[in-house]
Amino acid sequence: MPSQQASKIFVIGATGAQGLPVVRGLAGDGKCRVLALTRDGNSARAKSLLGMGDVSILEGSFADEQILREGLRSCDGAFVNIDGFNTGEKTEMYWAIRTYEIALEEGVRFFVYGNLDYALKKAGYDSRFRTGHYDGKGRIGEWILSQNRANCDRMGAAVFTTGPYMEMALSSRTPMTPTVEDDVVTWRVPLGAGAVVHVSLEDCAYYVRWLFDHPERANGMNLEVAIEHVRYADLASAFERVTGRRARYIDTSLDDYFAGALKAAADRPAGYNADPDDPSTMSFRDNFTGFWNMWKHNIITRDYDLLDRIHPTRIRSAEEWLRRMDRQEREAGRGGLWEMVQPENLRTRSVLKIGEDQRRGRL
Ligand SMILES: NC(=O)c1ccc[n+]([C@@H]2O[C@H](COP(=O)([O-])OP(=O)(O)OC[C@H]3O[C@@H](n4cnc5c(N)ncnc54)[C@H](OP(=O)(O)O)[C@@H]3O)[C@@H](O)[C@H]2O)c1
């Protein structure tokens, strides 16, 4: 079993919404060095990584064996979040498998895989819940844990299962972007009375660091995280309590949802470099139908007691998260959450790099 903590960690997805706090959590106190993979070392996000600690950049793509080899060979840890919204489900699975195999071959000591729930399996293999960007990761998460049973003396591995970032409910160009209608913040999503297992990005920094700091406990573990199960009627009430402004959730049919802001994208491939002529490629509509059904029907569970033990000061409710975000916005001189969701402000801020890049970039 691995016992030594990794000292230099190769991070795939470092400039992303998840990667930025993860790199900060790993490198921020000087205990670890990070080698961050990016396709563009000159992007503002790539440059921001350099101020987080002992961070260096490797320019290239995860869809390139030589680059993977170069990055993994020079590190003893790896955090791997392969962007399925670039590749599409099929190609994501291939590169995730190759990354694990090459990490093992190149002498990495501890491997953490950025995962999502295997929705199709957790829903009893019912196609209404098929969600390419979840299932692609979830299958590989299971595969890595099964490989790890034989390989763990050579390289330990853990799976880090997240869910939709809480920030997505207050950001532009996401599946749950709010609108402001007649001065009421409005979430129109097909969620019924279900709940989304929203995740705090700030807490991801802590959890990933914890996995690398506790290799003996983390080895073979699937750490499934969330703030709480967030019902959107409760999210709207919490928003009202925090801001004093009106907010509401409007349960929406899938047809109305895909005729709304996602209309232009609904029939395009969910992965911007996935082959539209490949019959295995899921469209936005197919992919996010499964996604919303998963939340609507409460398919996904979390062990909150375990999370409390691992991260005693974790964010425990959407309201707590909203209060922190409101405070941070005010401290940054941008007003609070109410100002944040106004269309002119929302338009210019995207928590996801893919939103900033407008779904463009090479594989
Ligand atoms: N949105 C959510 O709530 C959520 C929650 C959990 C998990 N996820 C999953 O996380 C993944 C995306 O990460 P994110 O949420 O952090 O999104 P993001 O903000 O859009 O970031 C995408 C990241 O992937 C990197 N990337 C994309 N293509 C690459 C390539 N060919 N080679 C190297 N790096 C590449 C980007 O780096 P450069 O552009 O700098 O090259 C960037 O760091 C997706 O698989 C998604 O399903 C998303």
Ligand as a Chemical Component Dictionary entry (heavy atoms), coordinates in Angstrom:
data_LIG
# 
_chem_comp.id                   LIG 
_chem_comp.type                 NON-POLYMER 
_chem_comp.pdbx_formal_charge   0 
_chem_comp.three_letter_code    LIG 
# 
loop_
_chem_comp_atom.comp_id 
_chem_comp_atom.atom_id 
_chem_comp_atom.alt_atom_id 
_chem_comp_atom.type_symbol 
_chem_comp_atom.charge 
_chem_comp_atom.model_Cartn_x 
_chem_comp_atom.model_Cartn_y 
_chem_comp_atom.model_Cartn_z 
_chem_comp_atom.pdbx_ordinal 
LIG N1  N1  N 0  -19.661 21.544 -14.671 1  
LIG C1  C1  C 0  -19.756 20.823 -13.562 2  
LIG O1  O1  O 0  -20.526 21.148 -12.643 3  
LIG C2  C2  C 0  -18.900 19.608 -13.396 4  
LIG C3  C3  C 0  -18.884 18.976 -12.166 5  
LIG C4  C4  C 0  -18.072 17.872 -11.996 6  
LIG C5  C5  C 0  -17.323 17.396 -13.063 7  
LIG N2  N2  N 1  -17.381 18.016 -14.254 8  
LIG C6  C6  C 0  -16.575 17.465 -15.379 9  
LIG O2  O2  O 0  -15.337 18.154 -15.414 10 
LIG C7  C7  C 0  -14.843 18.167 -16.760 11 
LIG C8  C8  C 0  -14.540 19.578 -17.161 12 
LIG O3  O3  O 0  -13.780 20.256 -16.160 13 
LIG P1  P1  P 0  -14.310 21.589 -15.521 14 
LIG O4  O4  O 0  -15.615 21.322 -14.908 15 
LIG O5  O5  O -1 -13.235 22.148 -14.697 16 
LIG O6  O6  O 0  -14.621 22.506 -16.812 17 
LIG P2  P2  P 0  -13.925 23.757 -17.483 18 
LIG O7  O7  O 0  -13.888 24.886 -16.531 19 
LIG O8  O8  O 0  -14.616 23.981 -18.781 20 
LIG O9  O9  O 0  -12.424 23.279 -17.732 21 
LIG C9  C9  C 0  -12.071 22.385 -18.748 22 
LIG C10 C10 C 0  -10.632 21.976 -18.468 23 
LIG O10 O10 O 0  -10.267 20.896 -19.331 24 
LIG C11 C11 C 0  -9.023  21.240 -19.948 25 
LIG N3  N3  N 0  -8.961  20.605 -21.253 26 
LIG C12 C12 C 0  -9.939  20.496 -22.174 27 
LIG N4  N4  N 0  -9.499  19.829 -23.248 28 
LIG C13 C13 C 0  -8.205  19.506 -22.999 29 
LIG C14 C14 C 0  -7.211  18.795 -23.723 30 
LIG N5  N5  N 0  -7.454  18.275 -24.929 31 
LIG N6  N6  N 0  -6.006  18.637 -23.153 32 
LIG C15 C15 C 0  -5.722  19.171 -21.924 33 
LIG N7  N7  N 0  -6.629  19.831 -21.187 34 
LIG C16 C16 C 0  -7.856  20.005 -21.735 35 
LIG C17 C17 C 0  -9.027  22.750 -20.034 36 
LIG O11 O11 O 0  -7.689  23.198 -20.164 37 
LIG P3  P3  P 0  -7.163  24.243 -21.269 38 
LIG O12 O12 O 0  -8.356  24.880 -21.927 39 
LIG O13 O13 O 0  -6.337  25.216 -20.466 40 
LIG O14 O14 O 0  -6.359  23.416 -22.202 41 
LIG C18 C18 C 0  -9.647  23.096 -18.683 42 
LIG O15 O15 O 0  -8.655  23.023 -17.694 43 
LIG C19 C19 C 0  -15.920 17.560 -17.631 44 
LIG O16 O16 O 0  -15.585 16.215 -17.920 45 
LIG C20 C20 C 0  -17.168 17.628 -16.763 46 
LIG O17 O17 O 0  -18.094 16.597 -17.058 47 
LIG C21 C21 C 0  -18.115 19.144 -14.441 48 
# 
loop_
_chem_comp_bond.comp_id 
_chem_comp_bond.atom_id_1 
_chem_comp_bond.atom_id_2 
_chem_comp_bond.value_order 
_chem_comp_bond.pdbx_ordinal 
LIG N1  C1  SING 1  
LIG C1  O1  DOUB 2  
LIG C1  C2  SING 3  
LIG C2  C3  SING 4  
LIG C2  C21 DOUB 5  
LIG C3  C4  DOUB 6  
LIG C4  C5  SING 7  
LIG C5  N2  DOUB 8  
LIG N2  C6  SING 9  
LIG N2  C21 SING 10 
LIG C6  O2  SING 11 
LIG C6  C20 SING 12 
LIG O2  C7  SING 13 
LIG C7  C8  SING 14 
LIG C7  C19 SING 15 
LIG C8  O3  SING 16 
LIG O3  P1  SING 17 
LIG P1  O4  DOUB 18 
LIG P1  O5  SING 19 
LIG P1  O6  SING 20 
LIG O6  P2  SING 21 
LIG P2  O7  DOUB 22 
LIG P2  O8  SING 23 
LIG P2  O9  SING 24 
LIG O9  C9  SING 25 
LIG C9  C10 SING 26 
LIG C10 O10 SING 27 
LIG C10 C18 SING 28 
LIG O10 C11 SING 29 
LIG C11 N3  SING 30 
LIG C11 C17 SING 31 
LIG N3  C12 SING 32 
LIG N3  C16 SING 33 
LIG C12 N4  DOUB 34 
LIG N4  C13 SING 35 
LIG C13 C14 SING 36 
LIG C13 C16 DOUB 37 
LIG C14 N5  SING 38 
LIG C14 N6  DOUB 39 
LIG N6  C15 SING 40 
LIG C15 N7  DOUB 41 
LIG N7  C16 SING 42 
LIG C17 O11 SING 43 
LIG C17 C18 SING 44 
LIG O11 P3  SING 45 
LIG P3  O12 DOUB 46 
LIG P3  O13 SING 47 
LIG P3  O14 SING 48 
LIG C18 O15 SING 49 
LIG C19 O16 SING 50 
LIG C19 C20 SING 51 
LIG C20 O17 SING 52 
# 
